[in-house]
């Protein structure tokens, strides 16, 4: 495992209980805030929802099903400036014969259905205009869905068995002979056509007022057949502002003539969130007696020929259309952008002008120059209502702070006919994401221990989760709660930061201060995260000691007696290169003794492979020094030929020294042998010599040759020493042949067969003249051949100080 991963593994092992506790607490706290709207979570969720909606879901294509015809500023000004229009339709709010003309023309232009975002429950000043509208609806079979409102002061309607009155389909207008004007058109209307207003007139025949409506008749017209098993419809009740009691609102009956002639009615009710913005909708309501479909639902039911609507938790069915909704019967509105980008909007004034020109063409045969392009309304659902601020119907949406209220119905119609709604992800999904975000926040901060991450993560958390929820909105029309996971992540992050700084850092910093000078930073981090920290007072453990020295350093330094700064610079260059290699392999630097480097493998950081690491480090140091020697030779500087000694043994390690100066080091015979082995390289003309325990621990990972059996000064027991040659599998074939000859010669030498041993060694030197151990052993064999040693011969050499 890499050092960094080991650090993280130690940290995770040490803090998993804290991590789990904080994660659970953060998740529970965030869920409570979500449920009871604590810490302004409701506002935060709405704001993040709006941002995700406007950023990710905008740019949807223009609707192919819905066209808006609205009372805009052009309509208000155009009618006001035209005396004929004022005389026939008045000023806003206009008399109902205007809507008769508009509805009739829309049907003639091929409109699939008309949805009127408004109510007609007040009698006009001229009731003949109200009757004229009813006359057109009856005679032409206008497929109209009209809105109705509810009021707390209205008496309740009786319970009825509702039936959806499907429209019978529009009838074509009758074409009068060329010399006879239309029965519905006065002569005054068509005396001229002017660019600013066209022509209109008092067009309808007199009708007697309709008989009064019975409550049952009103209830049958307004109530809608709904199946809602397993779902409680939202109530039309409202709280009284003075007493706080809940008052039930009941439908306000439209004009009697319209109740009998209008095929469809839909409830028009405010559905704003607490901050006044339109984001979501319901599809049906109840006053405790009857059920009522909203305007868009009633209209689409008529369009699709549905006799009833089925509303169940999570599902809405209208005829052949089935759409996913929220389990509580609500759904989010998928605006898809600013309303002007989503829907084509035509002025009511343009419709009037178009009708007037067409009517004059039909009755007088004048050329017809359309105001509205042909086919604009063909097979479209036309939504009629107010667009101008002057109409008083202005609402806020996530995309716009001021938008006409009919935008909600336009979005609903589009969704019901060919699109879909935004649904809430199941709460358990948002809760699971909350848990994951909290867990990730704690793990990242407690593992990384980075001040930069502690600052940056809360920001990354917000934007990152914003992207996650945005993807759900854009590709799945699903709203995953944003504020709850963000709150949990922030809480978990703060807790993790507090843990790092209040509890964990104290011990870590103490150890870092003790070992930063001796160990690589990554190893220091790994050290301080171990469950069992090293004892600075001292302990016995098996480690591998490393000693290195420059050959002939006294002569080396003599060359710089007149330039000591150059000597210091060169020595620092050498020590830096060597130390970097050693620390990269996990060494703890013990000390520098002039040109000598002393370090430990396996302390203070536990390392099961300390011997292997030490051997590989020694080989890397040899390579690094060879590269440095080549550089120094080119620069004309002295050679830094380096010898190395390694030995593994149980040693006593800890802080040693006085109250003025402490040094983390090791003491014991194992350290002495490592030092002696470094010096013994001179006798064998070798670079790296290792002790028997080091060879035993690392033999599977290295190539080495047995050099000799030696006896250290002051010790009676002999030990076998080895020359470290290469990593396992990296020894050249020629060198391997030399080593094999040396081993045969060494065996003969120990049997006191010096002549035979000398023969093997000469052959080895013939193939490899630079092999130092062969030369050293050959010299000893030749000496013993001339002056035989005392018998029995043990073949042990003595290592002097």
C-alpha positions in Angstrom: 0.0 0.0 0.0 1.3 3.4 -0.9 2.3 5.7 2.0 -0.5 8.2 1.5 -3.1 5.4 1.4 -1.7 4.0 4.6 -2.1 7.4 6.2 -5.7 7.6 5.1 -6.3 4.0 6.3 -5.0 4.8 9.7 -7.0 8.0 10.0 -10.2 6.2 8.9 -9.6 3.4 11.4 -9.0 5.8 14.2 -12.0 8.1 13.5 -14.7 5.8 12.1 -16.9 6.0 15.2 -16.7 9.8 15.2 -17.4 9.8 11.4 -20.5 7.6 11.8 -21.8 9.6 14.7 -21.5 13.0 13.0 -23.0 11.6 9.8 -26.1 10.3 11.6 -26.5 13.5 13.6 -26.1 15.7 10.5 -28.7 13.6 8.6 -31.2 13.6 11.5 -30.8 17.4 12.1 -31.2 18.2 8.4 -34.3 16.0 8.1 -35.9 17.7 11.2 -35.1 21.1 9.7 -36.7 20.0 6.4 -39.8 18.7 8.1 -40.4 21.6 10.5 -38.9 24.4 8.3 -36.2 25.2 10.8 -33.2 27.5 10.0 -35.1 28.9 7.0 -34.7 25.6 5.2 -37.9 26.1 3.2 -36.6 29.4 1.8 -33.2 27.8 1.0 -34.9 24.8 -0.7 -37.1 27.1 -2.9 -34.1 29.3 -3.8 -32.0 26.3 -4.8 -34.9 24.8 -6.7 -35.4 28.0 -8.6 -31.7 28.2 -9.4 -31.5 24.7 -10.7 -34.7 25.1 -12.7 -33.6 28.3 -14.4 -30.0 27.0 -15.0 -30.7 23.5 -16.2 -34.2 23.4 -17.7 -34.3 26.6 -19.8 -34.2 26.6 -23.5 -37.0 24.1 -24.2 -38.6 24.3 -27.6 -41.6 26.5 -28.3 -44.9 24.7 -27.7 -46.6 23.1 -30.7 -49.9 22.6 -28.8 -50.7 25.9 -27.1 -51.0 29.4 -28.4 -51.8 32.4 -26.1 -54.2 35.1 -27.1 -53.9 37.9 -24.6 -55.0 41.3 -23.6 -51.7 43.1 -24.0 -50.9 46.8 -24.0 -51.6 46.9 -27.7 -55.1 45.7 -27.1 -55.8 48.1 -24.3 -54.5 51.1 -26.4 -55.9 50.0 -29.7 -59.5 49.5 -28.5 -59.3 52.7 -26.5 -58.2 54.7 -29.6 -61.0 53.2 -31.9 -64.4 54.8 -31.4 -66.2 51.9 -33.0 -64.6 49.3 -30.7 -65.2 51.5 -27.7 -68.9 51.9 -28.7 -69.4 48.2 -29.2 -67.1 46.7 -26.5 -66.4 49.5 -24.1 -63.1 49.8 -22.3 -61.4 47.1 -20.1 -63.0 45.0 -18.8 -64.7 44.6 -22.1 -68.3 43.6 -22.8 -68.8 39.9 -23.5 -69.8 40.4 -27.1 -66.0 41.0 -27.7 -65.3 37.5 -26.5 -68.0 36.2 -28.7 -66.2 37.7 -31.7 -62.8 36.4 -30.5 -64.0 32.8 -29.7 -65.9 32.6 -33.0 -62.9 33.7 -35.1 -60.6 31.3 -33.3 -62.9 28.4 -34.1 -63.2 29.6 -37.7 -59.4 29.6 -37.8 -59.3 25.9 -36.8 -58.6 26.2 -33.0 -58.8 22.8 -31.4 -60.1 24.2 -28.1 -60.3 27.5 -26.2 -59.4 27.9 -22.6 -60.4 31.2 -21.0 -58.3 32.1 -18.0 -60.9 34.2 -16.2 -64.4 34.1 -14.7 -67.7 35.5 -16.0 -69.9 35.6 -12.9 -70.8 39.4 -12.9 -73.6 40.7 -15.1 -72.6 43.3 -17.6 -74.1 46.8 -17.8 -75.7 45.7 -21.0 -77.1 42.2 -20.5 -77.7 41.8 -24.2 -73.9 41.4 -24.6 -73.9 38.6 -22.1 -76.7 36.9 -24.0 -74.9 37.5 -27.2 -71.9 35.5 -26.0 -74.2 32.7 -24.8 -75.9 32.8 -28.3 -72.6 32.3 -30.1 -71.5 29.5 -27.8 -74.9 27.7 -28.3 -75.2 28.3 -32.1 -71.5 27.6 -33.0 -70.7 24.9 -30.5 -67.6 26.7 -29.3 -65.3 24.2 -27.5 -64.7 26.5 -24.6 -63.5 25.8 -21.1 -64.3 28.7 -18.8 -62.9 29.4 -15.4 -64.9 29.8 -12.2 -63.8 31.1 -8.8 -64.6 30.2 -5.2 -65.6 32.4 -2.3 -66.0 31.9 1.4 -69.2 33.9 1.5 -70.9 31.8 -1.2 -73.5 29.2 -0.2 -72.6 25.6 -0.6 -73.9 23.7 -3.6 -75.7 20.5 -3.2 -74.0 17.1 -3.7 -74.5 15.9 -7.2 -73.3 13.0 -9.4 -71.1 15.0 -11.8 -71.0 14.3 -15.5 -68.4 15.8 -17.9 -70.3 17.6 -20.7 -68.0 17.0 -23.7 -68.2 19.7 -26.4 -70.3 18.7 -29.4 -67.8 20.3 -31.9 -68.0 23.6 -33.6 -70.4 24.3 -36.6 -69.2 26.3 -39.6 -70.6 29.9 -40.0 -73.5 30.4 -42.5 -72.5 32.2 -45.6 -75.1 34.9 -46.6 -75.8 35.9 -50.2 -73.6 38.7 -51.6 -76.4 41.2 -51.4 -77.6 40.3 -48.0 -75.7 41.2 -44.9 -75.2 38.7 -42.1 -78.1 38.4 -39.7 -75.7 39.0 -36.9 -74.0 42.1 -38.5 -75.4 45.6 -38.5 -75.0 47.9 -41.5 -73.1 50.4 -39.4 -70.3 47.9 -38.8 -69.0 47.6 -42.3 -69.2 51.1 -43.7 -65.4 51.3 -43.6 -62.2 49.5 -42.5 -59.5 51.6 -41.0 -56.0 50.6 -40.2 -56.3 51.5 -36.6 -59.4 49.5 -35.7 -61.1 47.6 -38.4 -64.9 47.4 -38.0 -67.3 45.9 -35.5 -70.9 46.4 -34.6 -73.9 45.7 -32.5 -74.2 42.3 -34.0 -76.5 40.1 -32.1 -80.3 39.7 -32.2 -82.3 40.4 -29.1 -82.8 37.5 -26.7 -84.9 37.2 -23.6 -83.0 36.7 -20.4 -82.5 33.0 -19.4 -84.5 31.5 -16.6 -82.8 31.4 -13.2 -80.5 28.5 -12.4 -81.2 26.0 -9.7 -78.3 25.1 -7.3 -78.4 21.5 -8.7 -78.0 22.8 -12.2 -75.0 24.9 -11.2 -73.4 22.0 -9.3 -73.8 19.6 -12.2 -72.1 22.1 -14.5 -69.2 22.9 -12.2 -68.5 19.7 -10.4 -66.2 17.2 -12.2 -66.2 13.4 -12.1 -63.0 12.4 -10.4 -61.7 9.0 -9.1 -59.1 9.5 -6.4 -58.7 6.3 -4.5 -56.0 6.5 -1.8 -55.7 10.2 -2.2 -57.3 13.0 -0.2 -58.0 16.0 -2.4 -56.9 19.4 -1.1 -59.6 21.4 0.6 -61.0 24.8 -0.6 -61.1 25.9 3.0 -59.2 29.0 4.1 -58.4 30.6 7.5 -60.4 33.6 8.5 -58.0 36.6 9.1 -59.8 37.9 12.2 -60.8 34.8 14.2 -58.4 32.3 12.8 -61.1 29.7 12.1 -61.2 27.8 8.9 -63.9 28.8 6.4 -64.9 26.7 3.4 -65.0 28.4 0.1 -67.6 27.4 -2.4 -68.0 27.9 -6.2 -69.3 31.3 -7.5 -71.9 30.4 -10.2 -71.1 31.9 -13.7 -73.8 33.7 -15.6 -76.9 31.6 -16.1 -76.7 31.8 -19.9 -73.1 30.6 -19.8 -73.8 27.7 -17.4 -76.2 26.2 -19.9 -74.1 26.8 -23.1 -70.5 26.5 -22.0 -69.3 22.8 -22.4 -66.6 23.0 -19.7 -65.7 24.7 -16.5 -62.5 24.6 -14.5 -61.5 25.9 -11.1 -59.3 29.0 -11.1 -57.5 29.2 -7.8 -54.3 30.7 -6.5 -51.5 28.1 -6.1 -48.6 30.3 -5.0 -45.9 29.1 -2.6 -45.2 31.0 0.6 -42.9 33.4 -1.2 -45.6 34.2 -3.8 -44.0 32.3 -6.7 -45.7 29.8 -8.9 -43.9 26.5 -8.8 -46.3 23.7 -8.4 -50.0 22.9 -8.9 -52.8 20.6 -7.9 -55.2 19.0 -10.3 -58.4 18.9 -8.3 -60.0 20.3 -5.1 -62.9 19.6 -2.9 -65.3 21.7 -0.8 -66.3 18.7 1.2 -69.4 18.2 -1.0 -68.3 18.0 -4.6 -65.0 17.7 -6.5 -63.8 20.3 -8.9 -61.1 20.0 -11.6 -58.7 22.9 -12.2 -59.1 24.8 -15.5 -56.3 23.1 -17.4 -57.4 19.6 -16.3 -61.0 20.2 -17.3 -59.9 21.6 -20.6 -57.7 18.6 -21.5 -60.3 16.2 -20.4 -62.7 17.7 -23.0 -59.9 17.8 -25.6 -59.1 14.1 -25.0 -62.7 13.1 -24.7 -62.3 11.8 -21.1 -65.5 11.3 -19.2 -63.6 11.4 -15.9 -60.2 11.9 -14.5 -58.3 9.4 -12.3 -56.1 10.8 -9.7 -54.1 8.4 -7.5 -50.9 8.7 -5.4 -48.2 9.3 -8.0 -50.3 9.0 -11.1 -52.7 11.2 -13.2 -54.8 9.6 -15.9 -56.9 11.7 -18.4 -58.3 9.6 -21.2 -55.3 8.0 -22.9 -52.8 10.2 -21.2 -51.1 9.0 -18.0 -48.6 11.1 -16.2 -46.4 10.7 -13.1 -47.1 13.1 -10.3 -46.3 13.4 -6.6 -47.8 10.9 -4.1 -49.8 13.8 -2.5 -51.5 14.6 -5.8 -49.3 17.7 -6.6 -46.7 18.3 -9.3 -44.0 20.9 -10.2 -44.5 23.1 -13.2 -41.8 22.6 -15.9 -41.7 26.2 -17.2 -38.8 25.4 -19.5 -37.8 29.1 -19.8 -39.4 32.5 -20.0 -43.0 32.3 -21.2 -42.3 34.4 -24.4 -39.8 31.8 -25.5 -42.0 28.9 -24.8 -45.4 30.1 -26.2 -46.5 32.1 -29.2 -48.5 35.1 -28.0 -51.1 36.9 -30.2 -52.8 40.1 -29.2 -56.6 40.1 -28.8 -56.5 43.3 -30.8 -54.9 41.4 -33.7 -57.6 38.7 -33.6 -60.3 41.5 -33.7 -58.6 43.1 -36.7 -58.3 39.7 -38.4 -62.0 39.0 -37.8 -63.1 42.4 -39.1 -61.2 42.1 -42.3 -62.4 38.5 -42.9 -66.0 39.5 -42.2 -65.8 42.4 -44.6 -64.4 40.1 -47.2 -67.2 37.6 -46.6 -70.0 40.1 -46.8 -68.7 42.7 -49.3 -66.2 40.7 -51.3 -63.3 43.0 -50.6 -59.7 41.6 -50.7 -58.8 39.8 -47.5 -55.3 40.7 -46.1 -54.9 38.7 -42.9 -53.4 40.2 -39.8 -52.4 36.8 -38.3 -50.6 34.3 -40.5 -52.8 31.5 -41.8 -52.6 28.3 -39.7 -51.6 30.1 -36.5 -54.5 28.5 -34.6 -55.1 25.4 -36.6 -55.3 22.4 -34.3 -54.0 24.4 -31.4 -55.3 24.9 -27.9 -55.8 28.6 -27.5 -55.4 30.0 -24.0 -57.1 33.4 -23.7 -56.4 35.8 -20.8 -54.6 38.9 -19.6 -51.0 39.6 -20.6 -50.7 43.3 -19.7 -49.9 44.5 -16.2 -53.1 46.6 -16.6 -55.2 43.4 -16.4 -54.0 42.9 -12.8 -53.1 39.2 -13.4 -49.3 39.3 -12.8 -47.5 36.5 -11.0 -43.9 35.5 -10.2 -42.3 32.3 -11.5 -38.8 30.9 -11.0 -37.9 32.4 -14.4 -39.5 35.8 -14.1 -40.5 38.1 -11.2 -43.4 39.5 -13.3 -45.2 37.1 -15.6 -48.9 36.9 -16.6 -50.8 34.6 -14.5 -52.1 32.6 -17.5 -48.5 31.2 -17.9 -49.3 28.6 -15.2 -52.2 27.4 -17.3 -50.1 27.4 -20.5 -47.4 25.3 -18.8 -50.1 22.9 -17.4 -51.8 22.5 -20.8 -48.5 21.8 -22.5 -47.6 19.3 -19.8 -51.0 17.5 -19.9 -51.0 17.3 -23.7 -47.5 16.4 -24.7 -45.0 17.0 -21.9 -44.8 16.2 -18.2 -44.5 17.6 -14.7 -41.6 17.8 -12.3 -42.1 15.3 -9.5 -40.4 15.1 -6.1 -38.0 12.3 -5.6 -39.1 9.9 -2.8 -38.0 11.3 0.5 -35.9 8.3 1.2 -33.8 9.1 -1.9 -33.2 12.6 -0.7 -32.5 11.2 2.8 -30.0 8.7 1.4 -28.2 11.4 -0.5 -28.2 13.6 2.6 -26.5 10.7 4.5 -24.0 10.2 1.7 -23.1 13.9 1.5 -22.6 14.1 5.3 -20.5 11.0 5.3 -18.4 12.2 2.4 -17.9 15.6 4.1 -16.7 14.1 7.3 -14.4 11.5 5.6 -12.8 14.0 3.3 -12.0 16.6 5.9 -10.9 14.1 8.6 -8.7 12.2 6.1 -7.2 15.0 4.1 -6.5 17.4 7.1 -6.1 20.2 4.6 -6.9 23.8 5.7 -7.5 24.6 2.0 -10.1 21.8 1.8 -11.7 22.9 5.0 -12.3 26.3 3.4 -13.1 25.2 -0.1 -15.3 22.1 0.6 -18.4 24.0 1.8 -18.4 25.9 -1.5 -17.7 22.8 -3.5 -20.4 21.0 -1.7 -23.0 23.6 -2.6 -22.0 23.8 -6.3 -21.5 20.1 -6.6 -24.8 19.2 -5.2 -26.4 21.9 -7.3 -25.1 20.1 -10.3 -26.4 16.8 -9.1 -29.9 18.1 -8.5 -29.7 20.0 -11.8 -29.0 16.8 -13.7 -32.0 15.2 -12.1 -34.2 18.1 -13.1 -32.9 18.3 -16.7 -32.9 14.6 -17.6 -35.5 13.1 -15.3 -37.9 15.9 -14.4 -37.3 14.9 -10.8 -36.6 17.3 -8.0 -34.1 15.9 -5.5 -34.0 18.0 -2.3 -31.0 20.3 -2.4 -31.0 22.2 0.9 -31.3 19.2 3.2 -28.1 17.5 1.9 -26.3 20.8 1.8 -27.3 21.6 5.4 -26.1 18.1 6.5 -22.9 18.5 4.6 -22.1 21.9 6.1 -22.9 20.6 9.6 -20.7 17.5 9.1 -17.9 19.6 7.7 -17.9 22.0 10.6 -17.9 19.1 13.0 -15.0 17.5 11.2 -13.0 20.7 11.2 -13.7 21.1 15.0 -12.6 17.5 15.5 -9.4 18.1 13.6 -8.4 21.3 15.4 -9.7 20.7 18.9 -8.8 17.1 19.5 -6.7 15.4 16.9 -4.0 18.0 16.1 -2.5 18.3 19.5 -0.8 14.9 19.6 -0.1 14.9 15.9 1.8 18.2 16.1 3.8 17.0 19.0 5.0 14.0 17.0 5.5 16.0 13.8 7.8 18.4 15.7 9.8 15.4 16.9 10.2 13.6 13.6 9.8 16.1 10.8 13.6 16.6 10.6 14.3 12.9 10.3 11.4 11.4 8.2 9.7 12.1 4.9 6.5 14.2 5.5 4.3 11.3 4.2 5.9 8.9 6.6 5.5 11.4 9.5 1.8 11.6 8.6 1.6 7.8 8.6 3.5 7.6 11.9 1.2 9.9 13.7 -1.9 8.1 12.5 -0.9 4.7 13.8 -3.0 3.4 16.6 0.1 2.5 18.6 2.4 5.5 18.7 6.1 5.1 19.3 7.5 5.6 22.7 9.9 8.6 22.7 11.2 7.4 26.1 12.8 4.3 24.6 11.8 0.8 23.5 13.5 -2.3 22.1 12.6 -3.3 18.6 14.1 -5.0 15.6 15.4 -2.4 13.0 17.9 -2.1 10.3 20.7 0.4 10.8 22.4 2.2 7.8 25.9 3.7 7.9 27.7 5.3 5.0 30.9 7.2 4.6 33.1 8.8 1.9 36.4 7.0 1.2 39.4 9.1 2.2 37.4 12.1 3.5 40.4 13.5 5.3 42.4 13.8 2.1 39.2 14.9 0.4 38.7 17.8 2.8 42.5 18.7 2.7 42.0 19.9 -0.9 39.6 22.6 0.4 41.7 23.9 3.3 41.9 27.3 1.5 38.2 27.4 0.5 36.1 25.9 3.4 32.9 27.4 1.9 33.4 25.3 -1.2 33.8 22.2 1.0 30.6 23.0 2.9 28.7 23.5 -0.4 30.0 20.2 -1.8 29.3 18.3 1.3 25.8 19.7 1.6 25.2 18.8 -2.0 26.3 15.2 -1.3 24.3 14.9 1.9 21.2 16.3 0.3 21.3 13.8 -2.6 21.9 10.9 -0.3 19.4 11.9 2.3 16.6 12.4 -0.2 17.0 8.9 -1.5 17.0 7.4 1.9 13.9 9.3 3.1 12.1 8.4 -0.1 12.6 4.7 1.0 11.3 5.3 4.5 14.5 6.0 6.4 14.6 8.0 9.6 17.7 10.2 9.5 19.6 9.7 12.7 22.6 12.0 12.3 25.4 13.3 10.2 28.9 12.7 11.4 30.9 14.9 9.1 30.5 13.1 5.8 29.0 10.0 7.4 25.2 9.4 7.3 23.5 7.3 9.9 19.8 6.4 9.6 17.3 3.8 10.8 14.7 1.7 9.0 11.8 0.4 11.2 11.9 3.1 13.8 10.1 5.2 14.8 7.6 4.0 12.1 6.8 0.3 12.3 8.0 -1.4 9.1 7.8 -5.2 8.7 10.0 -4.9 5.6 12.6 -2.7 7.2 15.5 -4.9 5.9 14.2 -4.9 2.4 13.7 -1.2 2.4 17.2 -0.6 3.7 18.7 -2.8 1.0 16.8 -1.2 -1.7 17.7 2.2 -0.3 21.4 1.3 -0.2 21.3 0.3 -3.8 19.5 3.5 -4.7 22.2 5.5 -2.8 24.9 3.7 -4.7 23.2 4.7 -8.0 22.7 8.3 -6.9 26.3 8.6 -5.8 27.6 7.2 -9.1 25.6 9.8 -10.9 27.0 12.5 -8.6 30.5 11.3 -9.0 30.1 11.7 -12.8 28.9 15.2 -12.3 31.8 16.1 -10.0 34.3 14.6 -12.4 33.1 16.9 -15.2 33.3 19.8 -12.8 36.8 19.0 -11.7 35.8 18.3 -8.1 37.0 15.4 -5.8 35.5 12.0 -5.9 32.8 11.0 -3.3 33.2 7.2 -3.5 30.9 6.0 -0.8 30.8 2.7 1.3 27.7 1.5 3.1 27.1 -0.9 5.9 23.7 -2.4 6.9 22.8 -4.5 9.9 19.4 -5.7 11.3 19.1 -6.5 15.0 17.1 -5.8 18.1 18.1 -2.4 19.2 17.1 0.1 21.9 15.5 3.2 20.2 14.3 6.5 21.6 15.2 10.0 22.5 18.7 10.1 24.0 20.7 13.1 25.3 20.4 15.7 27.9 17.9 18.3 29.0 19.6 20.7 26.5 19.7 18.4 23.5 17.8 15.3 22.6 18.3 13.0 19.6 16.2 10.1 18.4 18.6 7.3 17.8 19.4 3.6 18.4 22.0 2.0 20.6 23.3 -1.6 20.9 25.6 -4.1 19.3 23.6 -4.1 16.1 24.5 -0.4 15.6 28.2 -1.2 16.2 28.2 -4.0 13.7 26.5 -1.8 11.0 29.3 0.7 11.6 32.0 -2.0 11.4 30.5 -3.4 8.2 30.7 0.0 6.6 34.4 0.2 7.4 35.0 -3.4 6.4 34.2 -2.6 2.8 37.7 -1.3 2.5 39.2 -4.7 3.2 37.0 -6.4 0.6 36.9 -3.6 -1.9 33.2 -3.6 -1.8 30.5 -0.9 -1.7 27.7 -2.3 0.4 28.1 -4.9 3.1 25.2 -6.4 5.1 24.9 -8.4 8.2 23.5 -11.9 8.5 20.0 -10.9 9.9 19.6 -8.4 7.1 20.4 -11.0 4.5 18.0 -13.5 6.2 15.1 -10.9 6.1 15.7 -9.6 2.6 17.2 -12.6 0.7 14.1 -13.0 -1.4 14.3 -9.4 -2.7 18.0 -9.0 -3.3 21.0 -10.4 -5.0 24.0 -10.9 -2.6 27.1 -12.9 -2.2 28.4 -14.4 1.0 31.8 -12.7 1.6 33.2 -14.2 4.7 32.7 -15.1 8.3 34.1 -12.5 10.6 34.6 -11.8 14.3 34.0 -8.3 15.6 36.5 -6.9 18.1 35.3 -7.6 21.6 33.1 -10.5 20.4 33.9 -14.2 20.4 31.1 -15.2 18.2 31.7 -15.1 14.4 29.1 -13.8 12.0 28.6 -14.2 8.3 28.7 -11.1 6.2 27.4 -10.5 2.7 28.0 -8.1 -0.2 24.7 -6.5 -1.5 24.9 -6.6 -5.3 21.4 -5.8 -6.8 17.7 -6.1 -6.5 16.4 -9.6 -7.1 16.6 -10.6 -10.7 18.7 -7.6 -11.8 22.2 -9.1 -11.4 24.0 -9.4 -14.8 24.9 -12.9 -16.0 28.7 -12.2 -16.0 28.6 -11.0 -12.4 26.5 -14.0 -11.4 29.3 -16.3 -12.9 31.9 -14.4 -10.9 29.8 -14.8 -7.7 29.5 -18.6 -8.3 33.3 -19.0 -8.7 33.8 -16.9 -5.6 31.5 -19.2 -3.6 33.4 -22.3 -4.8 36.7 -20.6 -3.9 35.3 -19.6 -0.4 34.3 -23.2 0.3 37.7 -24.5 -0.7 39.3 -21.7 1.5 37.4 -22.8 4.5 38.6 -26.4 3.9 42.2 -25.0 4.0 42.6 -26.0 0.3 44.3 -22.7 -0.5 45.9 -23.7 -3.8 42.7 -24.9 -5.3 40.8 -21.8 -4.0 43.5 -19.6 -5.5 43.0 -21.3 -8.9 39.2 -20.6 -8.8 39.8 -17.0 -7.8 42.3 -16.4 -10.6 39.8 -17.7 -13.1 37.2 -15.4 -11.6 39.6 -12.4 -11.9 40.4 -13.3 -15.5 36.7 -13.0 -16.3 36.1 -10.0 -13.9 39.4 -8.2 -13.1 37.6 -5.5 -11.0 36.0 -8.0 -8.5 37.4 -6.8 -5.2 36.3 -9.7 -3.0 38.1 -12.2 -5.3 41.3 -10.1 -5.1 41.1 -9.9 -1.3 40.4 -13.6 -0.8 43.1 -14.5 -3.3 45.7 -12.5 -1.4 44.7 -14.3 1.8 44.9 -17.7 0.2 48.4 -17.0 -1.2 49.5 -15.8 2.2 48.2 -18.9 3.9 49.7 -21.1 1.2 53.2 -19.7 2.1 52.5 -19.5 5.8 49.8 -22.1 6.7 47.5 -21.2 9.7 47.3 -23.2 12.8 44.9 -26.2 12.7 42.0 -26.7 13.0 41.4 -23.8 10.6 38.0 -22.0 11.1 38.2 -19.6 8.2 37.1 -16.7 10.3 38.5 -13.2 9.7 38.8 -10.6 12.4 37.3 -7.1 12.0 39.4 -4.6 13.9 38.3 -1.2 15.0 
